[in-house]
Amino acid sequence: MIQVTELAFSCYAVGDMPRARAFYEGVLGLRPGTVTDTPAGQWVEYELGPHTLALGCAPEFQKPGADGCLVALEVADFDAAIAHLKSAGATFRMEPFPTGVCRMAMILDPDGNTLCIHQRDV
């Protein structure tokens, strides 16, 4: 039996790495860690606490889409994050809503991948 010890990373497929990086770094404010550019494709990793969110641009292996992987980004100030995203022109797949244990909204990145903006209730 395989013993899985942790989640190594989550990855979104993107079709245009410079456009994706402009969104993830410019709009979401993430800072890149590992960045690679090889003949097989491009890869960027963002360290978020003990977790890694990766972007991969290798169209022959992985296609972007709204119904693939879903990453929930925990934010310190939900209302401020939503206001910032709206002012930046982000596309909302689902407007902000409460669940009883948290608040969340679903936005789309430039390739149509869904991201959850999330804040746990205190």
Secondary structure, DSSP 8 states (H G I E B T S, - for coil): -----S---EEEE-S-HHHHHIIIIIIS---EEEEEEETTEEEEEEEETTEEEEEEE-TTT----TTS--EEEE-S-HHHHHHHHHHTT-EEEEEEEE-SSEEEEEEE-TTS-EEEEEEE--
